[in-house]
Amino acid sequence: MHHLSAFILALLLFASCGSPHDRTARKKEKGAKTELRYAQNISIERTGGYIAVRLLNPWKKNTLLHTYYLVNRNSRAAVPDDGTKITVPLRRSVVFTTAHASLLEMLHAQKAIAGVADLKYMLIPDIQNRTRKGEDIRDCGNAMQPDIERIIDLHADALLLSPFENSGGHDRLEETGVPVIECADYMEASALGRAEWMKFYGLLYGKEKEADSLFSLVERNYKALSRKAKTSRTKRSILPDRKVGAVWYLPGGKSSVGLLYKDAQGGYAYSDDTHSGSISMPFETILDKFGQSDFWVLCYNGDFSRRKLLAEYQGYAALKPYRTEEIYGCKVDSVPYFEEVSWRPDWLLADLIQLFHPDLHIAPMRYYRKLKD
């Protein structure tokens, strides 16, 4: 069960006519677009009265997933009726994912979190403490089956959750009357593209300067690390993740993780693959394509070891990194991997570079530790 929970979290590591009033609002909407250099599925356009944010549907080309109109609390600006009006800055919100709760802490907006879902997966001390003490954060239950009555009682300004393809919408949540912010950042094709969504979240919480400053730091560090990786005299190859049921899920060559491997100047058997999401393979294919990989990285919960890994599946013994003891794990129930890597891909890149290029000696690894027997 813990293995499956980590896998689910990891998957989250991939014009109409109206009244004259509406047409006037649309004419006013033409304004200055915010320059987003990496994010492909979001646009931000500023006007005199509001900010229009459009999210492209990552599962259906050339269609919109959602349009939001951000209006300041002291403004009476009229907005078009083809989207959702959001009064900003948000003061009370319910956050469904640990990654977005962590970002709000990075932006110093954590006081605007009034409720969370999947509390047990959030390795954020402030949220755990405030919820346990019964102060200003409420546990809203399982993200897949949230406590609707508790959410209504919170009188939140917005709900932040990650949408999924063919999920059937958010009917029960929309019945609360609270605006739903569809956090589809995880579908961006690049790590910096996903991280750049923090500019949108900064606008929602009145933390625009903080978000711009943080992203500039991430971008600068990320590029510097990738340049440094090119100076290495070694290039090792990676085997990621492990079997889930009958198949092994791998990052596609054009996915954010697959591109991270490329930016780390590392060897990845599917680097030329064109998928932007995950791909599934039987173990026989893994053995053929990755059996001679130099090292293996995976995430786990609880106490884990090479012996326990082999107990899960005896076939692992045929893999070179198992035999050479080059297995590196991240204990995600105590290390804030899922909380951080969406917004700090530079930190993950640093770990990967050290694994791909041990001659560089960048810094102690933040997430991965070698598995023991």
Secondary structure as GFF3:
##gff-version 3
##sequence-region A 1 373
A	DSSP	alpha_helix	2	11	.	.	.	ID=ss1
A	DSSP	alpha_helix	20	29	.	.	.	ID=ss2
A	DSSP	beta_strand	32	33	.	.	.	ID=ss3
A	DSSP	beta_strand	42	46	.	.	.	ID=ss4
A	DSSP	beta_strand	51	56	.	.	.	ID=ss5
A	DSSP	beta_strand	64	72	.	.	.	ID=ss6
A	DSSP	beta_strand	84	88	.	.	.	ID=ss7
A	DSSP	beta_strand	93	95	.	.	.	ID=ss8
A	DSSP	alpha_helix	98	106	.	.	.	ID=ss9
A	DSSP	three_ten_helix	110	112	.	.	.	ID=ss10
A	DSSP	beta_strand	113	116	.	.	.	ID=ss11
A	DSSP	three_ten_helix	119	121	.	.	.	ID=ss12
A	DSSP	alpha_helix	125	132	.	.	.	ID=ss13
A	DSSP	beta_strand	138	139	.	.	.	ID=ss14
A	DSSP	beta_strand	141	142	.	.	.	ID=ss15
A	DSSP	beta_strand	145	146	.	.	.	ID=ss16
A	DSSP	alpha_helix	148	153	.	.	.	ID=ss17
A	DSSP	beta_strand	158	161	.	.	.	ID=ss18
A	DSSP	alpha_helix	171	174	.	.	.	ID=ss19
A	DSSP	beta_strand	180	182	.	.	.	ID=ss20
A	DSSP	three_ten_helix	184	187	.	.	.	ID=ss21
A	DSSP	alpha_helix	191	195	.	.	.	ID=ss22
A	DSSP	alpha_helix	198	204	.	.	.	ID=ss23
A	DSSP	alpha_helix	208	229	.	.	.	ID=ss24
A	DSSP	beta_strand	238	240	.	.	.	ID=ss25
A	DSSP	beta_strand	243	244	.	.	.	ID=ss26
A	DSSP	beta_strand	247	251	.	.	.	ID=ss27
A	DSSP	alpha_helix	256	263	.	.	.	ID=ss28
A	DSSP	beta_strand	278	281	.	.	.	ID=ss29
A	DSSP	alpha_helix	283	290	.	.	.	ID=ss30
A	DSSP	beta_strand	295	300	.	.	.	ID=ss31
A	DSSP	alpha_helix	306	312	.	.	.	ID=ss32
A	DSSP	three_ten_helix	314	318	.	.	.	ID=ss33
A	DSSP	alpha_helix	320	323	.	.	.	ID=ss34
A	DSSP	beta_strand	327	331	.	.	.	ID=ss35
A	DSSP	alpha_helix	337	340	.	.	.	ID=ss36
A	DSSP	alpha_helix	345	356	.	.	.	ID=ss37
A	DSSP	beta_strand	369	370	.	.	.	ID=ss38
###
